[in-house]
């Protein structure tokens, strides 16, 4: 499924209508949000009937005379229910007919008036639902960070603060994007030229259920001064989890013993094979140590906290009981030990070193962790020939093809049985020659 939004900056001109229809056809768009159409209601029906006869539509003329937002969708692929409309946003429920998946979608065209824009932040806060997958996309008419604007005029910092506070409250963060870094420019001369990132795609914490393998592409503006954005769903293939060393492992009493035992394993082969074999053994042992002593750390903290609270309540009835005091002291020590481990893991995953938040289980930490994980996904790329590849499988194949061409290998290396690297196995010299033979460069 593909969802798009485009601030077309006026849709009365025939050339813009033709370009939008072409854009829909070339990208196989299922849902399109057209923003800032500036089309009066009496002309809208004629344009929709002539140019988008295969699409159903909804426009927010009840909230604004100029039809600031047009919502178009293909009824053969999607079913849409309008939930609420305002002058700056349309909230709807989307059902993908092929998969049966449902989520909420908000199409946004934010006002350039800071006071009026507060109504948009209020509407997004009201629409926030942590239990439902939710995407908000369009022209928010505000930047999130200072580097998102290139101009001789400084941005208004208060608008950045209000925007980021709203996103934090709603649990929304950015989809990993490609294409144009700045999505709007003012088309003026070099001295007064302004570039900013105003258009974006945001999803909530339920991305793991629906948005785990999606990407946003910001395309060239074309007939507008805003970049159209495509939100692509690439399927259910999830990228493999990477092994990450956690600093809290070092404080475990069995850490050094675990490393020593893993490193002492016997691996046959040349030096590089022995090194790789030992590193794999260490990784296996550390993963086992993590599963036995550090897994489900948040739940273990909650259990220990409940146990400590029970001790406090019991001490209220019998404050001088030696057994209860000893139990309370042991529970307190265990709680703070687990809390320190949880703090270390969350801080490392979020890559936040100077933590000034007292509550380590705040949404701030989890938002940062999820945002970094999703930013690592490469959902779509262009290869050296300009061909577009989307989805993890095709993107991975494009990378392999690129580096094969870069290295220029002309030899076909026969696959090696991985069992030859197991403990006590002997390596055939011919197999080693296959792996250690130099790469022929073109």
N, C-alpha and C positions, 0 to 999 in steps of 0.2 A: 504494500500500500504506500502511496506517495501523497503527502500533504504539502501544499504550497501557499505562501502568502506573498503579496507584492503591493507595495505602495506605488500605484500607477500615476499618481499626481495628475488627476483629471482624466476622465474616460469618455469624453464627448467626441474626441477626434477619431476619425475612422482608422488612421494608421495605428493608433494604440489598440483599438479593438482587434485589428488584424493580428498584431503582434501577440496579444494575450491568447487568442485562439490558437495561434501557432505554438506558443509556449505550452499550452495545455496538451496539444496533440503530440509534440515531440517528447515531452517528459512523462506522458501517460499519467497525468495527475488525476487523482481520485477526488480530492477536496482542495478547493482554492478559495483563499480569502483575498478579495480585492479591496484595497484601502485607499481612502481619499479619492473617491470616484468623481465627486463634484457633479454628479448627474441628478437632475431633478426627478422627482417621482413620476411625473407624467411621461418622461422619456425612458425611464428605466425598463418598463415592461417591453417596449419595442426592441431595445438592445438585447435584453435577455432572451426574448423570443427568437430573434433573428440570428444571434451569434452563439447562443448556448442552448440550442433546442434540445440537446440530449442531457442537459443538466437540470437538476432541481435547484432552487435558489431561495435565499432569505436575505432581506436587507433591513437595516435598522432605521428605516424612515420614521418609525414611531418615536424615535428618540432624537433624530436630527434630520433637518430638511434636505441636506445635501447627500444623504446616503453615504455616510463616512465608511461603512463596512458592508460589502457584499459577500455573502457566503454561498458558494456554488459547490455542488457535489454530484457525483455520478451515482444515480439510484440503482444501477446494476451491480455495483461493488460495495456501496456503503449505505447505511440507513442513519439518518441524523434526526435527533429530537432537540428542538430549541428549548433551553432551560431558562434563559434570561437574556435580556438585551439592555444595553445602555448606549449613550452617545459615543463611548470610547471602547466598548468591548461587547462581543457576543459570546455567551457561554452556551455550549451545546453538548449533547451526549452522542458519541459516535459508535456505531456497531459495524465491524467489518464482516460482510456477509460470508466471505469464503472461510474464515476461521472462527467466526462467532465471538471474537474478542471485542470488548467494549471498554471505552475510556472517555474521559471528559476532555473537551478541547475549548480553549478560549482564544478567539481572534481579537487582537488588540490594535487599536490605532490611538495612541496617546496624544493628548492635547499638548500644544507647545506653551500653554499657560500653566505655570506651576501651581496656581491655586486650584484651577479646574482639574489638574492631574491628580490631586488628592482624592477625588471621587473614584478614579481608576484604581488607586491603591486600596481604597476601601472595598471596592467591588471584588478585587482579587482576593483580599482577605476573607470576604464573605463566601467566596466560591471555593476556598481551600478545603479539600477533603482528603485527609491522610489515608483513608481506606480505599481510595479509587485512583487508578492511574490517571494522570492529568498532564496535559501539555498546554502551554501558553505560548503563542507565537505572534509575530507581527512587528509593527513599528511602535516601540515604546517611547520614542522621542526623548530619550535620556540615556546617558552613558552610565556604565557601572564603575569604570576605573579611569583615572586621569589619562592613561596612555591611549585610550580609545578616541581621543580627539586631537586633531592636528589643526591648530588655528592660532591666530594672533590674539584671540580673545579667550580669556581664562574661563573654564566652566564654573557653573554655580555649584559649590560643594554641597550645599544643603539638599539639592535635588538628588545627588548621588547617594547621600545618606538615607533619604526617605525611600529611594528605590531599593537599596540593598536591605534595609530593614523590612520592607514588604516581602522581598524574596525569602529572607530568612524566616519570617513568620509563616509564609506559605509552604516552606520546604521546597522551593524551586531552585534549580541550578541549571547551568548551560549544557546543552547538547554539544558534543565535540563537532566542530565545523571545519569546513575547507572552503577555499575560494577567496573571495574578496575580504580583506581584513576590515576595511572601512566600508560600510554599506550605504552611506549617503555623502554627497558632496554638493556644494552650492553652485557649481558651474560658472564661477566668476574668474577673474584674472588671477595671476600668480600671487599678487600682493594681498588679496582679500580671499583667496581660496580657503575653504574649510572642508575637512574630511572628518567624519565621525562614524561610530558604530551605533546605529539607532535600532536596527532590525536584529532580532535574535529569536532563538528557540529555547524554551525552558521546560523542564519536566520535573515532577515531584519525586518523593522518595520511593514510590511504587514502580520506578523504572525497571527494577529487576524482573517484574512480571511481564512487562510489555516493551519497554524502551531499552532493554539491555544491548540490543544489537541494531542501533539506529545511528544515522549520521545526518548532519545538516550541511547543505551546500549553498553558499552565497554566490550567485551568478553575476555576470556583468549587468549593469543597469539597463542597457539598451535604450528604449524610448523614454525611460524615466530617469530620475536622479537617485532612485533607491534600487538596491540590489534585490531581485526576487530570491526567495529562499525556498529550498526544497528539503522536506523532512522525509527521509527514506527509511522504511522498515526492511531490514535485510534478512529476516527469517529468525529461526530459533537457534542457530549455531552460536555457541558461547566460546569465547577465547579461553584457552587453558589457563589455570591458575599458576602463577609463578611462585617459586620458592623464595621466601624472604626471611632473612636472619633477624630475629628479635633480640634487642639488647637485654631484655629481662632474663633470657636464658642463662646469661653469664653468671647471674647471682644464685642460680640453683646449685645446691651442694653436690649434685652428681654431674654437673656440666663437664668439668675437666676429665673425669673418669669416662664419661660417654665419648668424648672426643678421642681420648687415648685408645679406647677399645676399638673404635671405628677405624682409626688410622693404622692400627696394628694388623688389619686384615691383609691377607696375601693375595696380591693381584699379579698375574703373569702378563708379560709383554714388555714393550720398550718403555722408556721413561714417561712419555706423555700418556700412554695407556694406563700405567700404574698410578700416575697422579689423578687422572680422571676417575679411575676405579675407586681410589681412596676418598675422593671428594663426594662421589655418589654414596659411598658407605656412610660418610659423615652426615650427609643430608638425610639419609634414611633414619639414622639414629636420632638426629635432632627432631625430625618430624614425630618420631615415637615419643621422645621426651615431651614435646609440646602437647601431644594428645593426652598424655597421662597427667601432666602437671599444670598446663596452661590453657587447655581448651575450655570453651563456654565460661570464660572468666567473668563476664557480666552477670550471668545467672548465679554463679558461685558467690559473687559479691552480694547479690540480693538475698541468697539463702543465709549467708553469715550475718548480714545486717538484721534479718528477721530473728535469728538466734540471739543476737546481742540485745535487741529490743525486748525479747522475752525475758532475758536475764535482768534487765532494768526493771521490768514490771514485777518480777519475783522479789527483787531486792526492796521494792517499796513496802512489801508486806513483812519482810524479814531482813532488815538492812545489815544486821551483824552476823549473818550466817557465814561461817568460814567456807563452806562448800559452794555457796552461791557466789561469794566474792571471788573465789578461785576460778569458778566457771566463767564469771563475767570477765575477768582479766584475760583468760585464755581466748575467749570469743573475741574480745576487743583486739588482742594481738593478731589473731588470724584475719579479722576483718581488715585492719589497716595494711597487713601484708598483701592481701588480695587486692585491696584498693590501689596500692602502689603499683602492683603489676598491671592492673587495668589501665591506670593512668599512663604508664610507660608504653603499653601496646597502642593505645589510642593516639597518644601524642606522636609516636613514631610513624604510624600509618598515615596520620594527617600531616606529618612533617612540620609540626609546630613545636619548636624548641622552648620558647619563652611563654609558658602557659600562665595566664593570669586569671583563669576561670576556676572558681572553687568547685563547681559541680562538674566532675569529669564525664558524666553521662549526658551532658546537654546535647541538643540537636546540632549545636555548632560543630562539635567534633565529628559526628556521624555525617553531617553535610559535607565537610571537608574530605573525609575518607571517600565517600561515594563520588564526589566531584572529581577527585584525582583518578579514581579507578576508571571512570567513564572517559576522561580525557585521554587515557592511554589507548583507547580503541581507535583504530584506523578503519573507518567503515567504507571509504571510497577514495580513489586516487585516479590521477591521469598518468599514463605511462609516457615514455619518451616519444612515442609516435602520436600522442594526443588522444589515445583511446581511453575511454572511461571504464573503470572497473569498480564494482560495488559488491559488498558482502565479503566476509572473512575469507572464504575459500578462493574467490577470484582475486582479491587483493593480495593474499599470500602467494598465489601463482604468479602474479605480476612482479612481485618482489624477487621471487626465485628466478624468473626469466631475465629480469634486469641484471642481477648479479652474475648469472651465467654468461650473459653477454659482456659484462664488465671484465670478468676474469678470463674470458675467451678460452675455456677448456675445450680441447678437441679430443680428449680421451674419455671413454666410458668406464667408470669405475664400477666393478662388479660389487654387489652388495655383500657385506661381511656378516656372517652368522654372529649375533651378539653373544651367544653362549661361549665363544672362545675366550671371553674376558672374565668368565666366572672363576671362582677360586679353584686353583689347582689345575686349570686347563692349560694346555700347551698351545702356543701360537705357531701356525704354519708360516715359515719365512715368506712364502709366496703371497700370503694374505697381508703380511706387513708391508711387502713391497707395493702392493696395490694401494695401501693407504698412505704410504710415505713418498710415493712417486711425485715429482714436482708437477705443478700445474703448467700446462703450455699456454702461453699468452699469445694472442694474435697481434 
